[in-house]
Amino acid sequence: MRQNLGKNVSPSVGIIDSQSVKSASYGVESRGVDGNKKINGRKRHIITDTHGLLLSVVVHAANEYNGTKVLEVINTLKYRFERMQKIYADRGYRDDELAEKLKKELHYDLAIIGRFNH
């Protein structure tokens, strides 16, 4: 798909975000309450390229610590996209320890961005 857009198959930049979603209580073991968003369910961390094409996703209970799951989802990129160097995230991912781990263990720069003014 990236080739159809005239881009290299391997992106150099990723964008990560998360979304908490409600889930039914029956048959679902991996759910919990996201304290920030007050949602009882699951959270999905999604990484896309700059065109919005899905690169990776991890789903987990909404009450699990983001830092651990962020490393998990970003780690899925390590051997799939050799050009990947930087990952953009919103302020919800602002964590010096997380940024340090990403740099040291996975060799990615985490760039925190604020809101865009329209």
Protein Blocks (a to p, Z undefined) as FASTA:
>chain_A
ZZmnopafbacbdcdddddddddfehpabgcddfklopacddddddddfkopafbdcddd
fkbcfklmmmmmmmmmmmmmmmbmbdcddfklgcfklmmmmmmmnopacdddddddZZ
